[in-house]
Amino acid sequence: MKHRYELPLYSFYDHTGMVEHLEKMARRGWRLDKLGGMLWRYQPIEPRRLKYALVYFPEVTGFEPTPPESHLRLQELCAQAGWQLAATAGKYQVYYNQDPDAVPLETDPGIQVDIIHRTMKRNFIPSYLLLTLAAVLQLFMQISDLNKNYNVWYSGKAYYFSGVSWMMIPAWGALLLIYLLELSRYFWWHHRAKKRAEEGLHTPSPHSWWVQLLAIVLLILLVISWTTVGRMRGFVFAVLAAMLLAMVLSIGLSKLLKVVGVSAKVNQAITIGVACILSLIAVMSVSNFTIQSRRQAEQMDAVLPLRLEDLGVDGTHYTLREDVRQSPLLRRIEYHQWPAFHQSGSAFPELNYLVVDVYCKALWDVCLQDYLKNGAQTVDAAPWGARQAWQMENQYEAAYLLCWDDRMVYLELEEAPSDAQKAIIGGKLKP
């Protein structure tokens, strides 16, 4: 094996955890030789004891066309003391020494703490604060969506739990806790490290690999949840592919600008701007293509279990639509049969209904009460062949809610059906 790759699960300031891990890898026969954006790369060596050290550079951005002068000076000084550069990644460098008893690079704990804190203040603390704010806003939006009270077609608990929104509250809640935990752990370490530095003592940084792992797992769960929602699967994979392409193009542009010799500030501004524009174009293009494809599929492939023809209406000049939303908790399908062109009068009635299959028993009463909260009157369920039936308070149509063991159906008709039509409707829509 020529190289080995690894996903690092360390906070940026966790120099102690990274050094201990790299020294352990050396004893196993692997030496770090490259720090990528997402992965660390190792090369095989004879198992040995190596001593590692991390050095932070608060002023470096990673967009410099040539190695900063501070990097070069440090490399010369370290080489004279037997420390060799293993890899560099923007704001920090990793050195190793073949003498396990070599004098540490960082001998003054006060200077080390100050440099780490200045580095954190420039990028990582603002980033975590913004992520925390984003998580709070997302939680607020999701809880607001859960309690919205619009019409039955575009809101409600069944609509909420049939999509990915049901995953958002626990996921964003967990991410919020992770961000707050990371910030509090860092400030707690920084406070202790400053006090101990006054006594000339180094303070090991807290290890939190499990926090990073939990964040990755949450991200994977969110992606998986998106792919379980009806026609969203293709859309999600297309968006991820488009975003990945935008990221690859942005990284390639940044490297090209480095080769050309563009300054770090200009490179950073251009790269970030192009990345945002490419991401926006990619998402908008995929969204537009998906919407158009979905509309065509709804008109061409829609199969309605109940149609106006079943109720004695000529359905020749009608458009059929089927809209499926499905999650592991429940499935919600909207069915519509509309006139192909606008006509007024009873000769062209409409048929609208939705079928909700509840997979999670705990959500049955939640969804049922959500439909009934705007007013409903119990009616005889026998003509429908249902277990329960209600007539909804709807001044424009004859609206009904029918329930079987694991299915509820909301139905809108332009006039009250006869008992014979009720039997047909129940027979077509029962599970």
C-alpha positions in Angstrom: 0.0 0.0 0.0 1.5 3.3 -1.2 -0.6 5.6 0.9 -3.3 5.6 3.6 -6.0 8.2 3.9 -7.9 9.1 7.0 -10.8 11.4 8.0 -9.6 13.5 11.0 -12.1 13.8 13.8 -10.4 16.6 15.8 -11.4 20.1 16.6 -9.1 22.7 15.1 -7.6 23.7 18.4 -7.1 20.1 19.7 -3.4 20.1 19.1 -2.9 17.5 21.9 -5.2 15.0 20.3 -3.7 15.4 16.9 -0.1 15.1 18.1 -0.9 11.9 20.1 -2.7 10.4 17.2 0.1 11.1 14.7 2.6 9.6 17.1 0.5 6.5 17.5 0.3 6.2 13.7 4.1 6.4 13.4 4.4 3.5 15.9 2.1 1.6 13.6 4.3 2.4 10.5 2.5 5.4 9.0 3.9 9.0 8.7 1.8 12.0 7.8 2.8 13.6 4.5 -0.2 15.6 3.4 -3.1 17.5 4.9 -6.0 17.8 2.5 -9.2 19.7 2.8 -11.1 16.7 4.1 -8.5 13.9 4.5 -5.1 13.3 5.9 -2.6 11.2 3.8 0.1 8.9 5.3 3.0 7.2 3.7 4.4 3.8 5.0 7.5 3.8 7.1 9.3 1.4 9.4 7.4 1.5 12.7 9.2 3.9 15.0 8.7 6.5 17.7 8.4 10.0 16.2 7.7 13.2 18.1 5.2 15.5 16.5 4.4 19.2 17.0 1.7 21.6 15.6 2.4 25.3 14.9 -0.4 27.7 14.2 -0.3 30.9 12.0 -3.2 33.3 12.7 -2.4 35.6 9.8 -2.2 32.9 7.1 -5.3 32.3 5.0 -4.3 29.4 2.8 -4.8 31.4 -0.4 -1.2 32.7 -0.6 0.4 32.1 -4.0 3.7 31.2 -2.4 4.6 29.9 1.1 4.5 32.9 3.6 7.8 34.2 4.8 6.8 33.1 8.4 6.5 29.5 7.1 9.9 29.5 5.4 11.7 31.1 8.4 10.2 28.5 10.8 11.1 25.6 8.5 14.8 26.8 8.5 14.9 27.2 12.3 13.1 23.8 12.9 15.5 22.0 10.5 18.5 23.2 12.5 16.9 21.6 15.6 16.1 18.3 13.8 12.4 19.1 13.2 11.2 18.3 9.6 8.1 19.6 8.0 5.5 16.8 7.6 2.6 18.7 6.1 1.0 22.1 6.0 -2.6 23.2 5.8 -3.1 26.9 5.7 -3.2 28.1 9.2 -1.0 25.4 10.8 2.0 23.3 10.0 2.9 19.8 11.3 6.5 18.9 12.2 8.1 15.7 13.2 11.4 14.8 14.9 13.0 11.3 14.8 14.4 11.9 18.3 11.5 11.1 20.7 13.3 13.1 23.4 13.8 16.2 21.3 13.2 19.6 22.8 9.5 20.7 22.1 8.9 23.4 19.6 6.5 25.2 21.9 8.4 26.0 25.1 6.4 29.0 26.2 2.8 28.0 27.1 1.6 31.6 27.2 2.7 32.2 23.6 1.2 29.0 22.5 -2.2 29.8 24.0 -2.2 33.3 22.6 -1.4 32.1 19.1 -4.1 29.4 19.2 -6.7 31.9 20.5 -5.8 34.5 17.8 -6.2 31.8 15.2 -9.5 30.7 16.6 -10.8 34.3 16.7 -10.1 35.0 13.0 -12.1 32.1 11.6 -13.4 29.3 13.7 -15.1 31.1 16.6 -17.1 33.4 14.1 -17.9 30.3 12.0 -19.3 28.4 15.0 -21.3 31.4 16.2 -22.8 31.7 12.7 -23.6 28.0 12.7 -25.2 28.3 16.1 -27.4 31.2 14.9 -28.3 29.2 11.8 -29.3 26.2 14.0 -31.5 28.5 16.2 -33.2 30.0 13.1 -33.8 26.6 11.6 -35.3 25.3 14.8 -37.6 28.3 15.0 -38.7 27.8 11.3 -39.3 24.1 11.7 -41.4 24.6 14.9 -43.3 27.4 13.2 -44.0 25.1 10.2 -45.2 22.4 12.5 -47.8 24.7 14.0 -49.0 26.4 10.8 -52.7 26.4 10.2 -53.3 27.0 6.5 -55.7 25.0 4.4 -55.6 21.2 4.5 -53.7 20.8 1.2 -50.6 22.8 2.0 -50.0 22.5 5.7 -51.0 20.3 8.6 -49.2 17.6 10.6 -49.6 14.9 7.9 -48.0 17.2 5.4 -45.2 18.0 7.8 -44.4 14.4 8.8 -44.7 13.0 5.2 -41.6 15.1 4.3 -38.2 15.5 5.7 -39.2 18.2 8.1 -39.8 15.6 10.9 -36.1 15.0 10.9 -35.2 18.6 11.1 -36.2 19.4 14.6 -34.1 16.7 16.3 -31.3 17.1 13.8 -30.9 20.8 14.1 -31.5 20.5 17.9 -28.6 18.1 18.1 -26.4 20.3 15.9 -27.2 23.3 18.1 -26.0 21.3 21.1 -22.9 20.3 19.3 -22.0 23.9 18.4 -22.7 25.2 21.9 -20.7 22.3 23.3 -17.7 23.0 21.1 -17.7 26.7 21.9 -18.1 26.1 25.6 -15.3 23.4 25.6 -12.9 25.7 23.8 -13.6 28.7 26.1 -13.3 26.5 29.1 -9.9 25.2 27.9 -8.7 28.7 27.0 -9.6 30.0 30.4 -7.7 27.1 32.2 -4.8 27.3 29.7 -4.3 31.0 30.3 -4.2 30.6 34.1 -1.8 27.6 34.0 0.4 29.4 31.5 1.0 32.1 34.1 2.5 29.3 36.2 4.6 28.0 33.2 2.4 25.0 32.6 1.0 23.5 29.4 -2.6 22.5 29.3 -3.6 19.6 27.1 -6.6 20.4 24.8 -9.8 18.4 25.3 -10.4 15.5 22.9 -13.8 15.6 21.2 -13.6 13.2 18.2 -17.0 11.9 19.1 -18.5 15.3 18.6 -17.1 15.5 15.1 -18.4 12.0 14.4 -21.8 12.8 15.7 -22.0 15.9 13.4 -21.1 13.7 10.4 -23.7 11.0 11.3 -26.4 13.7 11.6 -25.5 15.0 8.2 -25.6 11.5 6.7 -29.0 10.9 8.3 -30.4 14.2 6.9 -29.2 13.2 3.4 -30.7 9.7 3.8 -34.0 11.2 5.0 -34.2 13.4 2.0 -33.8 10.4 -0.3 -36.7 8.6 1.3 -39.3 11.2 0.2 -41.0 10.1 -3.0 -39.6 11.9 -6.0 -37.0 13.8 -3.9 -34.4 11.0 -4.2 -33.3 12.0 -7.7 -33.4 15.7 -6.8 -31.2 15.2 -3.7 -28.6 13.2 -5.6 -28.6 15.8 -8.4 -28.1 18.7 -6.0 -25.3 16.9 -4.1 -23.6 16.2 -7.4 -24.0 19.8 -8.6 -22.7 21.1 -5.3 -19.7 18.7 -5.4 -18.9 19.9 -9.0 -19.1 23.5 -7.8 -16.7 22.8 -5.0 -14.3 21.0 -7.2 -14.3 23.9 -9.8 -13.8 26.5 -7.0 -10.9 24.6 -5.6 -9.4 24.2 -9.0 -9.8 27.9 -9.6 -8.1 28.8 -6.4 -5.1 26.6 -7.2 -4.9 28.2 -10.7 -4.9 31.7 -9.1 -2.1 30.6 -6.8 0.0 29.5 -9.8 -0.7 32.7 -11.7 0.4 34.6 -8.6 -2.8 36.4 -7.6 -2.7 37.9 -4.0 -4.3 36.0 -1.2 -7.1 38.5 -0.6 -8.1 38.7 -4.3 -7.8 34.9 -4.6 -10.0 34.4 -1.5 -12.6 36.9 -2.7 -12.8 35.4 -6.2 -12.9 31.8 -5.0 -15.7 32.4 -2.5 -17.7 34.5 -4.9 -17.4 31.9 -7.7 -18.3 29.1 -5.3 -21.4 30.9 -4.2 -22.5 31.8 -7.8 -21.8 28.2 -9.1 -23.7 26.7 -6.1 -26.7 29.0 -6.7 -26.7 28.3 -10.5 -26.4 24.5 -9.8 -29.2 24.4 -7.3 -31.5 26.6 -9.4 -30.9 24.6 -12.6 -31.5 21.3 -10.9 -34.6 22.7 -9.1 -36.1 24.0 -12.4 -35.4 20.8 -14.3 -36.8 18.7 -11.5 -40.0 20.9 -11.3 -40.6 20.6 -15.0 -40.0 16.9 -15.0 -42.3 16.4 -12.1 -45.1 18.4 -13.7 -44.8 16.3 -16.9 -44.7 13.1 -14.8 -47.8 14.2 -12.9 -49.8 14.7 -16.1 -48.5 11.7 -17.9 -48.2 9.0 -15.2 -50.9 9.9 -12.7 -53.1 7.0 -11.7 -56.1 7.9 -9.6 -57.8 5.2 -7.6 -61.0 7.2 -7.7 -62.0 9.2 -10.8 -65.0 11.3 -11.8 -65.9 8.6 -14.3 -66.6 6.3 -11.3 -69.2 8.8 -10.1 -70.9 9.1 -13.5 -69.1 12.2 -14.9 -67.6 12.3 -18.3 -63.8 12.7 -17.7 -62.7 13.2 -21.3 -61.3 16.7 -21.0 -59.6 16.5 -17.7 -56.0 16.7 -16.4 -54.9 14.2 -13.8 -52.4 15.0 -11.1 -50.8 12.8 -8.4 -48.4 14.3 -5.8 -46.7 11.8 -3.4 -44.9 12.7 -0.2 -43.6 9.8 1.8 -41.3 9.3 4.8 -40.7 6.4 7.2 -43.5 7.8 9.4 -46.4 8.2 6.9 -47.3 8.6 3.2 -49.5 11.4 1.9 -50.8 11.4 -1.7 -52.7 14.2 -3.2 -55.0 13.3 -6.1 -56.6 15.9 -8.4 -58.8 15.7 -11.5 -59.2 19.1 -13.0 -60.7 20.4 -16.3 -58.0 20.6 -19.0 -59.1 24.2 -19.7 -61.0 26.7 -17.6 -64.8 26.3 -17.8 -67.4 27.5 -15.4 -70.6 25.6 -14.5 -71.5 22.2 -13.1 -70.7 20.5 -16.4 -67.0 20.5 -15.4 -66.8 19.6 -11.8 -63.5 19.0 -10.0 -62.4 16.1 -7.9 -59.8 16.6 -5.1 -58.8 14.2 -2.3 -55.8 13.1 -0.4 -54.9 9.7 1.1 -52.8 9.5 4.2 -51.4 6.1 5.3 -50.0 6.3 8.8 -47.0 4.0 9.5 -46.2 5.4 13.0 -49.2 4.6 15.3 -48.2 7.5 17.6 -49.0 10.0 14.8 -52.6 8.8 14.1 -54.3 10.9 16.7 -52.0 13.8 16.0 -52.9 13.9 12.3 -56.6 13.2 13.0 -57.1 16.0 15.5 -55.2 18.3 13.1 -57.8 17.7 10.4 -60.7 18.0 12.8 -59.6 21.1 14.6 -61.3 23.5 12.2 -64.7 21.9 12.8 -66.3 18.7 11.7 -69.5 16.8 12.4 -69.7 13.0 12.8 -71.7 11.2 10.1 -72.7 7.6 9.5 -69.6 5.7 8.3 -71.5 2.6 7.1 -72.4 3.9 3.6 -68.7 4.6 3.0 -67.6 1.3 4.3 -65.3 3.1 6.7 -64.6 2.8 10.4 -65.3 6.5 11.1 -66.5 9.5 9.0 -66.9 13.2 9.5 -68.4 16.0 7.3 -66.0 18.9 7.4 -67.2 22.5 7.8 -66.6 23.8 4.3 -68.9 26.4 2.8 -67.8 25.8 -0.8 -67.8 22.0 -1.2 -69.1 18.9 0.4 -65.9 17.8 2.3 -65.5 14.6 4.2 -62.9 12.8 6.3 -63.0 9.0 6.2 -60.9 6.7 8.4 -59.9 3.1 8.3 -57.4 1.3 10.5 -54.2 2.9 9.1 -55.6 5.2 6.5 -57.5 8.5 6.5 -58.9 10.2 3.4 -59.9 13.8 3.0 -62.3 14.3 0.1 -63.8 17.4 -1.5 -66.8 17.2 -3.8 -68.9 19.9 -5.3 -72.2 18.4 -4.0 -73.2 15.8 -1.5 -72.9 12.3 -2.9 -75.6 9.7 -2.8 -75.4 6.5 -0.8 -74.5 4.6 -4.0 -71.7 7.1 -4.7 -70.5 6.8 -1.1 -70.2 3.1 -1.5 -68.2 3.5 -4.7 -65.9 6.1 -3.1 -65.3 3.9 0.0 -64.6 0.9 -2.1 -62.1 2.7 -4.3 -60.2 4.4 -1.4 -60.2 1.9 1.4 -56.8 0.2 2.1 
